Amino acid sequence: MSMNAEETSRSSDADRPNAQRMRSDSNIDQPPESTGISSQRIRRLSSPSALLHGEVRVRRASLKYAEAGLTGRRRSLAYADLMAVFYPPNVMSQPTVTETPFESAEWEGVADMEVGVANWEPMLEKAIKSVVSIKAQCVRSFDTETSGTYNATGFVVDAEAGLILSNRHVVNPAPVVAQAIFSNYEEVELQAVYRDPVHDFGFFRFDPARLRFMQAESIRLAPQKAKVGMEIRVVGNDAGEKLSILAGTLARLDRAAPEYGVGEYNDFNTFYLQAASGTSGGSSGSPVLDIYGDAVALNAGGSTRAASSFYLPLSRVKRALDLIRRGECVPRGTIQAEFEHLPYDELRRLGLDMSIETKMREAFPASQGMLAVRTVLPQGPADGSLRSGDIVVSIDKQPVIDFVGFEARADSAIGADLRVGVWRGDKAYETCVRVQDMDAITPHRYIEVGGGVVNSLSYQVARSYGIPAAGVYVASSGHVLSSAGAWRGTVIQTVGSTPTPDLDSFARAFAVLSEGSRVPVRFFTLEQPHRQKVAIMSVDTHWHALRMATRDMHTGSWIYGDLPPPTPARAIEPQTAAVGRLPPSLAPGDAVWPSVVLVDFHCPYLVDGMKDTQFSGPGFVIDKSRGLVVCDRDTVPIGLGDVHVTIAGSVVVVARVRLLHPVYNFAVVQYNPRQIGDTQVQDLRFHPEYLSGERRLAQGDAVYIVAVSGDQSPVVRHTRVASRSMVSTRECLPPRFRCMNVEGIKLNDHPACQGGVLCDDAGLVTGLWTSVASQDSSHKDTTTMTGFDVCLLSQTVTALCGSDHCPDVRSLDAELWTIRLAAARALGLSPARIRQIEDACGENPRLFYVLGILTTETQASKLLHTGDIILEKNGHLATDINDLGAIHDDKLVRLVVLRNGQETALDVPTTPLPSLETTRVIHWSGALVQLPYRAVQEQVRSMPSSVYVSCTLYGSPANCYGLRPGMWITEVEGRSVATVDQFVAMLEHMRLDRSFDSQEQSASNIQTARYVRLTVVNKALVSRVISLRVDNHYWPPWELIHDAATPCGWKSIQHI
């Protein structure tokens, strides 16, 4: 990803923070009211001294702002649809260095007996018992975070209460499932009880009684001990290691908060400490210890281009910890303004009066600057009262010099007004600003809709883009919102005709929609908030649950509640549209165009080797009375999904997949013809001689191509056939359908298009022009436009249009390729056979040989061998690939093959191929399980079982514990599961076995009852045993079964 010039990284494999408050206000997730203070409340003061009132007390040495670097978080997570865009933050040069004298032992909190006898070894030996390795799953995309798994670090700060301190981006604002592993490898469950809305810290809670073999010890927080030049040790889970100890020296106490990118979580309104300790991914949340074992800071981030690490000061952390210990909420106030600490030379250029500078230097001799307003969010409390560039002098007549002082006043004045004294230009002003509760602009709820997630737009995201902190933010688009192009990083404004300023209005807007309908959605992207977009959304919520999750502010868990679903689909109302006619200049396209439709296919789950979810392309009506449409398999690649057919560019109807040809590159979908009323669509007219196979397009033949361009306009071109050759496709990763055992047609000059047909000057179709999907040598997806003979459709057209059933398609389970007679002669082909072939084939004699076996599980695959040259099929020369690639109706064929120089006769049983390969999908713990489809069987020597994992979902137990796509499950809890039925039966057995779900378990089995042992086998047939923690709260088991009676062709079964 593109990062900024001096990149820094979040020192965690985590990509994700977790924000939660301990208070539960009634206005959670409600849009903030307009709290901006009008300019009439700004009062100009008569003199600079009026900003300060009373005696100015001299404080201890304060911190100073220094040069801010350009930063970016180091990430190690995999994630589905991330839409953040990175911009470089502002850069300010700060030439000064803070010099802070060391304090006395009494101030540092060091006992007399410890002075002079401190040693690193005993301190570290004790501290290691308090440091934990955190393994976490962010189970849903939410706010600034995306779903995934990560490792990080934390340390015990209250052993009696079971409190662990870590970073906010570890505790995470999103739903998170986490465990802590102590130094003796005991594992305990964690609850995310608090995360700061702004600063990078949060707390987990664990049950100390679960530790049976060690006594956890607390690490004391001592923020006042941090000094420039102090030797430190960072103890944590660095770069995924269980334990690493890194040494360093504090070099700065006044570094600006690191920037991790626009749209990401970023800390602000605080200083950071800096040292050259070189921490990396996984060390987020590590304690920064002094030689006495006290934590002086919290490790948070690091540079990717240097050894610099960045630590969060602990003054605000210590305050929050004290409140949580007492069971109180942690109040956090805001005026929605970001400040920066500028040195006096910069402030003078902003117009700071010398008298103000003199008083501040006298009051705070160790500080070399003051706070200035960097940005103010529109429609926030400070909007209209403060401006960028204002120099903050006082709050309620008391001087303020640093971030801690300002935040302390704001946190204690929630709901009240602060009198903020600022210096603007060459004048002094005082203004009243209402302090807002930060909980009001920190989301604590989300809605799952169509597999996606929406939540209230947070303060963090709003600050990144400089927009008001209000609206419905798309954290994950899912199946439904993606149909309108509302990807992650958009803000929904209306659904249908209903405005959606907040989550509740969004839920109400969906409740009045009709299932299967298409409605307009208005939204804008965060990158371009000034530009609204309107798109059409398909309301297809039958694949996923529609529910709202609310965080329990005390336990950190998320409670689900079902939302009213869209109303059932209404009765079909026929819609009639006029079919456009093409001008004579586009002849013979006018004869084909009434048969052309547009097919859109959206798959809700990535099964059958899919990597994308949305496909579109042209289709052609082959039977208007039955609503049958043919298209290529790059448009409809699998059977699981929603199909929409656009007819005459005006009427959109729902269809379902009727047939996926298992060999050739076409599919057939079917819509209800009553839906289009009297729309005058026409059946595609085939040339009868080409449809029967009596004639085929040959090199040099003149043809017309009638195709559909990228903007769905017609394209007609007269050209010639350039060549005919075998279609070559590679094995794909992940395995998916590939076209093989068929000849393709290349044209001399073909237009850029999505697909079409080849026809003569009368508009009679002689060939199909389709997109063939494959992959290159580096497994990147590729597509190639290729023509095919229409005779390949003959059996399908006859079966579906004549008797409304799918054709019987069979296979030899072998990939075939051409071999020239010269090579065949070298392999032992007799001269007599060669003459026979030459006489039959004329100018282009050739044969076909077995390039590879496609499966090892059938009788055909056991009879044919790689390298066999097929000479005859059922007594006739096998010189036509159409006779061998797909076999119709023949359950047994007699082949004569050349093997080892000898002709051998074989009676080969053919393998029946289904018209819809996958008809059942099981979801369990984030893994999508199905029967191994044909493309999978092609890539393995033997089938370990029939329980194949085709996909795992980010943030799920399967994703976290190593159950990867492309694996087979062979055993569950030591019991063999050879079939999908046995696997489902085992899941049902575990559901009924209360030892897997009971919360009242003995100490002896508490660690094993939550995990399930699986034996898995990969493609190389290497088996291993993994343990997977079942989570039925976020990942309940369900099943999808093909059902022709439903509108989409599938029904869902819940197993909870």
NORRA-V361373 format. One record per backbone hydrogen bond with DSSP energy under -0.5 kcal/mol. NH is the residue of the N-H (numbers start at 1). CO is the residue of the C=O. If there is no record, write none. Layout:
NH & CO
NH & CO
//
This chain:
7 & 5
9 & 302
11 & 300
12 & 10
12 & 74
13 & 151
14 & 151
18 & 168
18 & 172
20 & 18
20 & 195
28 & 25
29 & 439
30 & 27
32 & 469
35 & 33
35 & 379
37 & 381
37 & 383
38 & 36
41 & 38
42 & 39
43 & 41
43 & 430
44 & 42
45 & 428
50 & 47
51 & 48
52 & 49
53 & 397
57 & 55
59 & 57
59 & 363
66 & 254
67 & 94
68 & 92
71 & 69
72 & 8
73 & 260
76 & 13
82 & 80
94 & 92
95 & 93
100 & 98
101 & 99
108 & 104
109 & 105
109 & 106
110 & 105
111 & 109
114 & 111
115 & 111
115 & 112
117 & 114
118 & 114
123 & 119
124 & 120
125 & 121
126 & 122
127 & 123
128 & 124
129 & 126
130 & 127
131 & 127
131 & 128
132 & 154
133 & 181
134 & 132
134 & 152
135 & 133
135 & 179
136 & 134
136 & 150
137 & 177
138 & 148
139 & 137
139 & 175
140 & 175
142 & 145
145 & 142
148 & 138
150 & 136
152 & 134
153 & 284
154 & 132
155 & 165
156 & 130
157 & 163
158 & 163
162 & 158
163 & 158
164 & 204
165 & 155
166 & 202
170 & 167
171 & 167
172 & 168
173 & 17
173 & 18
174 & 17
177 & 137
178 & 190
179 & 135
180 & 188
181 & 133
182 & 180
182 & 186
185 & 182
188 & 180
190 & 178
191 & 205
193 & 191
193 & 203
194 & 203
195 & 20
196 & 201
201 & 199
202 & 166
203 & 194
204 & 164
205 & 191
206 & 162
208 & 206
210 & 207
211 & 208
212 & 210
216 & 214
219 & 156
220 & 218
222 & 220
222 & 295
225 & 222
226 & 223
229 & 250
230 & 227
232 & 248
233 & 289
234 & 246
235 & 233
235 & 287
236 & 234
236 & 244
237 & 282
238 & 236
239 & 281
240 & 237
240 & 281
241 & 238
244 & 236
246 & 234
246 & 244
248 & 232
250 & 230
251 & 274
252 & 274
255 & 272
257 & 270
264 & 261
267 & 258
269 & 339
272 & 255
273 & 311
274 & 252
275 & 309
276 & 249
277 & 275
278 & 307
283 & 280
284 & 11
285 & 299
286 & 283
287 & 235
288 & 297
289 & 233
289 & 287
290 & 294
293 & 290
295 & 220
296 & 288
296 & 294
297 & 288
298 & 312
299 & 286
300 & 310
301 & 310
302 & 9
303 & 308
304 & 7
305 & 7
309 & 275
310 & 301
311 & 273
312 & 298
313 & 271
318 & 314
319 & 315
320 & 316
321 & 317
322 & 318
323 & 319
324 & 320
325 & 321
326 & 322
327 & 324
328 & 323
331 & 329
334 & 436
338 & 375
340 & 372
342 & 340
342 & 370
344 & 368
346 & 343
347 & 343
348 & 344
349 & 345
350 & 346
351 & 348
352 & 347
357 & 353
358 & 354
359 & 355
360 & 356
361 & 357
362 & 358
363 & 359
364 & 360
367 & 364
370 & 342
372 & 340
373 & 390
374 & 338
375 & 338
377 & 336
380 & 377
382 & 335
383 & 380
384 & 386
385 & 382
386 & 382
389 & 373
390 & 387
391 & 423
392 & 371
392 & 390
393 & 421
394 & 421
395 & 398
396 & 419
398 & 395
400 & 393
406 & 402
407 & 403
408 & 404
409 & 405
410 & 406
411 & 407
412 & 408
413 & 410
415 & 435
416 & 413
418 & 433
420 & 418
420 & 431
421 & 394
421 & 419
422 & 420
422 & 429
423 & 391
424 & 422
424 & 427
425 & 350
425 & 423
426 & 424
427 & 424
429 & 422
430 & 43
431 & 420
432 & 41
433 & 418
435 & 416
436 & 334
438 & 332
440 & 437
441 & 438
442 & 439
443 & 441
446 & 549
447 & 454
448 & 547
449 & 447
449 & 452
452 & 449
453 & 476
454 & 447
455 & 473
456 & 445
457 & 471
459 & 441
462 & 458
463 & 459
464 & 460
465 & 461
466 & 462
467 & 462
470 & 468
471 & 501
472 & 492
473 & 455
473 & 471
474 & 490
475 & 453
475 & 473
476 & 453
479 & 450
480 & 450
481 & 477
482 & 478
483 & 479
483 & 480
484 & 481
485 & 482
486 & 481
487 & 485
489 & 474
490 & 487
491 & 524
492 & 472
493 & 522
494 & 522
495 & 498
496 & 520
498 & 495
499 & 497
500 & 493
503 & 29
506 & 502
507 & 503
508 & 504
509 & 505
510 & 506
511 & 507
512 & 508
513 & 510
515 & 567
516 & 539
517 & 514
519 & 537
521 & 535
522 & 494
523 & 533
524 & 491
525 & 528
525 & 531
526 & 489
528 & 525
529 & 526
531 & 528
532 & 530
533 & 523
535 & 521
537 & 519
539 & 517
539 & 537
540 & 538
541 & 539
544 & 541
547 & 448
547 & 545
548 & 561
549 & 446
550 & 559
551 & 444
552 & 557
553 & 551
556 & 552
559 & 550
561 & 548
563 & 546
567 & 513
574 & 572
575 & 675
580 & 578
586 & 583
587 & 584
589 & 586
591 & 588
592 & 588
592 & 589
593 & 589
595 & 592
596 & 593
597 & 619
598 & 646
599 & 617
600 & 644
601 & 615
602 & 642
603 & 613
607 & 605
610 & 607
615 & 601
617 & 599
619 & 597
620 & 630
621 & 595
622 & 628
623 & 628
626 & 623
627 & 623
628 & 623
629 & 669
630 & 620
631 & 667
635 & 632
636 & 632
641 & 639
642 & 602
643 & 655
644 & 600
645 & 653
646 & 598
646 & 644
647 & 645
647 & 651
648 & 596
650 & 647
651 & 647
652 & 650
653 & 645
653 & 651
655 & 643
656 & 670
658 & 668
659 & 668
660 & 915
661 & 659
661 & 666
666 & 664
667 & 631
668 & 659
669 & 629
670 & 656
671 & 627
672 & 654
673 & 671
675 & 672
676 & 673
677 & 674
679 & 676
680 & 577
681 & 679
682 & 594
684 & 621
686 & 684
687 & 765
688 & 686
691 & 687
692 & 688
693 & 689
694 & 689
695 & 689
700 & 721
701 & 698
703 & 719
704 & 759
705 & 717
706 & 704
706 & 757
707 & 705
707 & 715
708 & 755
709 & 713
712 & 709
715 & 707
717 & 705
719 & 703
719 & 717
721 & 701
722 & 746
723 & 746
725 & 744
727 & 742
729 & 727
740 & 663
744 & 725
745 & 787
746 & 723
748 & 720
754 & 708
755 & 708
756 & 769
757 & 706
758 & 767
759 & 704
760 & 764
763 & 760
765 & 685
766 & 758
767 & 758
768 & 788
769 & 756
770 & 768
770 & 786
772 & 770
772 & 784
773 & 771
774 & 782
776 & 780
779 & 776
782 & 774
784 & 772
786 & 770
786 & 784
787 & 745
788 & 768
790 & 766
792 & 789
793 & 790
794 & 791
797 & 793
798 & 794
799 & 795
800 & 796
801 & 797
802 & 797
802 & 798
803 & 798
803 & 799
804 & 800
805 & 799
809 & 807
809 & 913
810 & 887
811 & 911
815 & 852
816 & 814
817 & 849
819 & 847
824 & 820
825 & 821
826 & 822
827 & 823
828 & 825
829 & 824
834 & 830
835 & 831
836 & 832
837 & 833
838 & 834
839 & 835
840 & 836
841 & 837
842 & 838
844 & 841
847 & 819
848 & 870
849 & 817
850 & 868
851 & 815
851 & 849
852 & 815
854 & 813
855 & 813
862 & 858
862 & 859
863 & 859
863 & 860
864 & 860
867 & 850
868 & 865
869 & 898
870 & 848
870 & 868
871 & 869
871 & 896
872 & 896
873 & 876
874 & 894
876 & 873
878 & 871
879 & 877
881 & 879
883 & 880
884 & 881
885 & 881
886 & 882
887 & 810
889 & 808
889 & 887
890 & 888
891 & 889
893 & 908
895 & 893
895 & 906
896 & 872
897 & 895
897 & 904
898 & 869
899 & 897
899 & 902
902 & 899
904 & 897
906 & 895
908 & 893
908 & 906
909 & 907
910 & 891
911 & 811
912 & 910
913 & 809
919 & 917
921 & 1040
922 & 929
923 & 1038
924 & 927
925 & 1035
927 & 924
928 & 951
929 & 922
929 & 927
930 & 948
936 & 933
937 & 933
938 & 934
939 & 936
940 & 937
944 & 942
946 & 978
948 & 930
948 & 946
949 & 967
950 & 928
950 & 948
951 & 928
953 & 926
956 & 953
958 & 925
960 & 956
961 & 957
963 & 958
964 & 962
966 & 949
967 & 964
968 & 1017
969 & 947
970 & 968
970 & 1015
971 & 1015
972 & 975
973 & 1013
975 & 972
977 & 970
983 & 979
984 & 980
985 & 981
986 & 982
987 & 983
988 & 984
989 & 985
990 & 986
991 & 987
992 & 988
993 & 989
994 & 992
996 & 993
997 & 994
998 & 994
1001 & 999
1005 & 1002
1006 & 1002
1009 & 1005
1010 & 1006
1011 & 1008
1012 & 1028
1014 & 1026
1015 & 971
1016 & 1014
1016 & 1024
1017 & 968
1018 & 1022
1021 & 1018
1023 & 1021
1024 & 1016
1026 & 1014
1028 & 1012
1030 & 1010
1030 & 1028
1035 & 1031
1038 & 923
1039 & 1053
1040 & 921
1041 & 1051
1042 & 919
1043 & 1049
1046 & 1043
1051 & 1041
1053 & 1039
1055 & 1037
//
